[in-house]
Amino acid sequence: MKTDIEIARECVLRPIEEVAADINIAKEDLECYGKHIAKVPVGLIDEQKVAKSNLILVTAITPTKAGIGKTTVSIGLALGLNRIGKKAVCALREPSLGPCFGVKGGAAGGGYAQVLPMEKINLHFTGDFHAVTSAHNMISALLDNYIYQHRDEGFALKEVLWKRVLDVNDRNLRNVITGLGKKTDGIMAESGFDITPASEIMAILCLSKDLDDLRRRIDNILLGITMDNKPFRVKDMGVGGAITVLLMDAVNPNLVQTTEGTPAFVHGGPFANIAHGCNTIIATKMAMTHGEYVITEAGFGADLGAEKFYDIKCRKAGLQPKLTVIVATTQGLKMHGGVPVEGIKEPNAEGLRKGFENLDRHIRNLQSYGQSVVVAINRYAHDTDEELQMMLEHCREIGAGAAINNAFCEGGKGAEELAKVVVDMIENHPSGPLTLAYEDSDDIRTKIEKVAKNIYGAAAVTYDKSALKMIERIDSLGMSHFPVCIAKTQYSFSADQKLYGCPTGFTINIRDLVINAGSEMIVAIAGDIMRMPGLSKSPKAERITLENGLIEGLS
């Protein structure tokens, strides 16, 4: 089969004005970035239309290193729904340069189910990630300058909580010393870098409802603690307006198209293992304003992405998904069934059957939120009909809808059966009211433990001294009503990335907590998860190149 980038090049792209017209967005409302990308003003959101749209979340089982194909299913489902006569629109995240040049090589779907133009989407796109990076680091520079300029007046922070970000996997930047050199070169301090998708600015962009809300949240960002134990925020420096200016274009969602020319909004890009893993509320509501069915996704497995989608995004935005689709593969389930990674493409009925435990826990978790569930079985070339039938029968036995998805090879045609099952479920067995994992009134420890025990399956939660100290600070600042965003490995229900399957009896250790006062959530760091990833021994960058004016190696 052709590579993703070969398939993408062969697609004849429609002018973005035509794509917009399909969902009743006028040409004069577009801010075009070339012929095939446009930003759409946030003011076009219509809350009455949002309330009538059918929102579908796509999540997944605990992924393998190669992923599960969630974005491909999300795009394929939209194609399939359009083929059976429904008006469907995607709302997806933007890719990060870190994974693109690290492991993934791209994150715009795959095969015949992609969003296009894939090269631009995977690289600089409309500059949203650069705007987030610039806004975050501008705050860092302004903060350092504020401390430097006011030091003779006795101003100092006994604790600085704000670091820097860069959209590159770079382990050498996790811990750095700034201000080295002469006195005029600044004040020496310990600092470090997170990757841009972990920036609180990214979370703020994704959780804001409009430009005014964005400004409010920026002003509330907690930067540090003063010597007299008072919070020091962006608004105390008086620079919230300047930071908002850097993000004034980024707040508008990006309209592109699929391999079959249908509309898709791609906007925002937090990771789900170190952030909340969902595209912007603005893009989701824009898609719901203009689509009868809207397919959105949440990063990594359902224990991370779906949990945060419900408990953070839906809680904040008042969204009520009609259905959740969970993506599973035979090879992923075999890995969780104890089959060695090098053998998961080979037939192994017993390993597959054992791996159902991972799928079943995810389904039970989704149902605990009141969600109706459909399993999308993502088909690969090495799959056997017998094992696919085993999966279909198992899903029906446990009360979940199920269908085989072959959108990677066949585009919308390969997702028609999945689309029919989804529509049937929404029309005849829709989800009930969303039941969240914890209450706003629960304290921070209770929130963490409800997620860890009820969603992950942990037996206990422990806390380092630094985490307990931060919990005391959160309480003193009156922020214990914020939702929690647990940062942990995506490869296991536990915090141990090698503990596959459906583990029980394990302990989750919370090393530290980060107060995101602007995005109004508390990030809990579990296990050895890093907010700045490193590169592998052979990163994807070694295979990305330019030949005869064409990009090669993106996938």
Salt bridges, closest charged atoms under 4 A:
GLU10 OE2 - LYS2 NZ 2.74
GLU18 OE1 - ARG14 NE 3.60
ASP22 OD2 - ARG14 NH1 2.62
GLU47 OE2 - LYS285 NZ 3.09
ASP128 OD1 - LYS39 NZ 3.00
ASP144 OD2 - ARG164 NH2 2.62
GLU159 OE1 - ARG473 NH2 2.80
ASP194 OD1 - LYS163 NZ 3.59
ASP194 OD2 - ARG531 NH2 3.32
ASP213 OD1 - ARG216 NH2 2.94
ASP213 OD2 - ARG217 NE 3.12
ASP219 OD2 - ARG215 NE 3.00
ASP303 OD2 - LYS488 NZ 2.83
ASP311 OD1 - ARG315 NH2 3.46
GLU350 OE1 - ARG353 NH1 3.27
GLU357 OE2 - LYS354 NZ 3.13
ASP360 OD1 - HIS394 NE2 2.75
ASP383 OD1 - HIS382 ND1 3.59
ASP385 OD1 - ARG379 NH2 2.88
GLU387 OE1 - LYS334 NZ 2.80
GLU416 OE2 - ARG83 NE 2.66
ASP440 OD1 - ARG315 NH1 2.75
ASP442 OD2 - LYS450 NZ 2.83
GLU449 OE2 - ARG445 NE 3.89
GLU520 OE2 - ARG216 NH1 2.90
GLU520 OE1 - ARG217 NH1 3.72
GLU520 OE1 - LYS316 NZ 3.56
GLU542 OE1 - ARG543 NH1 3.85
GLU552 OE2 - ARG9 NH2 3.45
